[in-house]
């Protein structure tokens, strides 16, 4: 077989591992054969919509197994897919649609108005493709043809599209082949947004070797307990993540290490703090997987270096990104464009078969970021590194305004542009720095006639910036300090002052001081803000979505009480949390723990998982988000009467099949309704087969 493209590689895996599971999402699983047929049908339907090889097609739907089928379908058609995260603000989505010159957008039209290109819903693609042939699509794809365009943050205030070819991705795995022991038995988490290039590694790392992609929902990715449970239940072997995401789940991974099947945890997306890994290498933790640090850049196709982390690396504490991958080359250059000598620091230039096609129709940026040295094309990374004696590279810092925070590449200039457009802000600059317990945060320094409320500053940019680009802290200054050359002098910006907010009412603590002190210790250990008051908002004191999840886990471990994220947000002070915990504990004491008489009870409190799903259902426009769809093939004639009778007899034996979630006093409860009767609807689809 001609191995010129990712489509060819997938079809080769279908030939070798046809009955292996290729995609799993909750209770649904699809073999390589089934996945290939579904992708072929989609490809045929998309072709009938007038889409041809070389066209750009956008994907703008929630992460699911359908995203994976669609990506394969588009690649089989020789189409360049353009992933757009459904959580992106409208302005960003419109910019991507316009600047990638989409011929078609596949998604949910209700998400955005004035799309500006042809549109088809994912439901239509699924429905109309059923009648298409499932035979392989024969499109001549060359290795240098583009596979995808991913938009990264832009210093001018607008994202820029990086165009990556089929051979760029294939060479990534050829270069890593001897570094890992990947097999057709491996199961990979599809943990990240498909608009983040780490997802390319997750998908094709599984499929090239005949392994399985396990879809992780957004909710699971933000809940350490649920996520680790998923890893255990699916026997996942490869977990890729940013360091920020890892440190949220690491405690749960250590606690349940004997139940894990993990071989590798692979870091990428941001600098790794090696010192925080000390517990991982404790003598009692002998059943944990290997940790691999892989520095990478979208412009050079996901990964650039490889470093297997040992205990000695953790003790040294430096950010060691390892050696450059075999299919790549590199130089470390000083500001004069000369290669450094000895242990000098310099900017990392990357060459080789992973260097992408460049920025899509952006000659100015291509000229700025790509260069030829001795007839070899290099990408100028903007990262300052130092070459160590053993050939490893030490990451030092960025040399421009681009940073990485919780796995996202961010141009600080893009955030500054959004705030400088506000009428009551005269000037604004953004920095990233450590706060409290060494967690990285974004800081906005602004010049205005008066101090502006933090809530206003967050809300006013939500339409143009994704949540991860909204600063945590806002500092009003009289002016922005400049150097003699007229450039920003960040060294003169004031550091955040953690004030003991005397202005806040000094309420008498109404709860058990032992409880409030323990809650305080948990909060301070996570956000590091030692002067936070008991009635001070956690969100305004350094807490973010990741640290909220860590606090939920720690509360469960300390007090044996489960709190939903939404409930914590409603009670986001130490005092309120303490009151909730004390009330829950008193409820536990009051209970007699007598056996439950099932038939004498019709209402039940929601479990932690049910409460989460109920909350999502209440706040999500798409009420069918968690509907479970599955099918069974029944051989022979179906006795409709007996089938219906059997279903209802079964539901009489299991109360959950006759239960619904209802709202009482603002809370969800599970209600058993004996009057529920299940009817089966029958449809004759023989004409569609």
HELIX and SHEET records of a PDB file:
HELIX    1   1 UNK A    6  UNK A   17  1                                  12    
HELIX    2   2 UNK A   32  UNK A   48  1                                  17    
HELIX    3   3 UNK A   65  UNK A   76  1                                  12    
HELIX    4   4 UNK A   90  UNK A   99  1                                  10    
HELIX    5   5 UNK A  109  UNK A  111  5                                   3    
HELIX    6   6 UNK A  122  UNK A  129  1                                   8    
HELIX    7   7 UNK A  166  UNK A  176  1                                  11    
HELIX    8   8 UNK A  198  UNK A  207  1                                  10    
HELIX    9   9 UNK A  218  UNK A  221  1                                   4    
HELIX   10  10 UNK A  224  UNK A  234  1                                  11    
HELIX   11  11 UNK A  243  UNK A  255  1                                  13    
HELIX   12  12 UNK A  257  UNK A  259  5                                   3    
HELIX   13  13 UNK A  274  UNK A  281  5                                   8    
HELIX   14  14 UNK A  298  UNK A  300  5                                   3    
HELIX   15  15 UNK A  311  UNK A  316  1                                   6    
HELIX   16  16 UNK A  363  UNK A  369  1                                   7    
HELIX   17  17 UNK A  412  UNK A  420  1                                   9    
HELIX   18  18 UNK A  454  UNK A  459  1                                   6    
HELIX   19  19 UNK A  467  UNK A  469  5                                   3    
HELIX   20  20 UNK A  490  UNK A  492  5                                   3    
HELIX   21  21 UNK A  513  UNK A  527  1                                  15    
HELIX   22  22 UNK A  539  UNK A  541  5                                   3    
HELIX   23  23 UNK A  545  UNK A  559  1                                  15    
HELIX   24  24 UNK A  565  UNK A  570  1                                   6    
HELIX   25  25 UNK A  574  UNK A  590  1                                  17    
HELIX   26  26 UNK A  598  UNK A  600  5                                   3    
HELIX   27  27 UNK A  608  UNK A  619  1                                  12    
HELIX   28  28 UNK A  640  UNK A  653  1                                  14    
HELIX   29  29 UNK A  655  UNK A  658  5                                   4    
HELIX   30  30 UNK A  686  UNK A  688  5                                   3    
SHEET    1   A 4 UNK A  28  UNK A  31  0                                        
SHEET    2   A 4 UNK A  21  UNK A  25 -1                                        
SHEET    3   A 4 UNK A 212  UNK A 215  1                                        
SHEET    4   A 4 UNK A 187  UNK A 190  1                                        
SHEET    1   B 4 UNK A  80  UNK A  83  0                                        
SHEET    2   B 4 UNK A  56  UNK A  60  1                                        
SHEET    3   B 4 UNK A 104  UNK A 107  1                                        
SHEET    4   B 4 UNK A 119  UNK A 121  1                                        
SHEET    1   C 3 UNK A 146  UNK A 152  0                                        
SHEET    2   C 3 UNK A 160  UNK A 165 -1                                        
SHEET    3   C 3 UNK A 358  UNK A 359 -1                                        
SHEET    1   D 9 UNK A 238  UNK A 241  0                                        
SHEET    2   D 9 UNK A 264  UNK A 267  1                                        
SHEET    3   D 9 UNK A 290  UNK A 293  1                                        
SHEET    4   D 9 UNK A 305  UNK A 308 -1                                        
SHEET    5   D 9 UNK A 320  UNK A 324 -1                                        
SHEET    6   D 9 UNK A 393  UNK A 398 -1                                        
SHEET    7   D 9 UNK A 376  UNK A 387 -1                                        
SHEET    8   D 9 UNK A 345  UNK A 352 -1                                        
SHEET    9   D 9 UNK A 328  UNK A 333 -1                                        
SHEET    1   E 8 UNK A 238  UNK A 241  0                                        
SHEET    2   E 8 UNK A 264  UNK A 267  1                                        
SHEET    3   E 8 UNK A 290  UNK A 293  1                                        
SHEET    4   E 8 UNK A 305  UNK A 308 -1                                        
SHEET    5   E 8 UNK A 320  UNK A 324 -1                                        
SHEET    6   E 8 UNK A 393  UNK A 398 -1                                        
SHEET    7   E 8 UNK A 376  UNK A 387 -1                                        
SHEET    8   E 8 UNK A 370  UNK A 373 -1                                        
SHEET    1   F 2 UNK A 402  UNK A 405  0                                        
SHEET    2   F 2 UNK A 408  UNK A 411 -1                                        
SHEET    1   G 3 UNK A 427  UNK A 435  0                                        
SHEET    2   G 3 UNK A 439  UNK A 447 -1                                        
SHEET    3   G 3 UNK A 473  UNK A 476  1                                        
SHEET    1   H 3 UNK A 603  UNK A 605  0                                        
SHEET    2   H 3 UNK A 667  UNK A 672 -1                                        
SHEET    3   H 3 UNK A 659  UNK A 664 -1                                        
END                                                                             
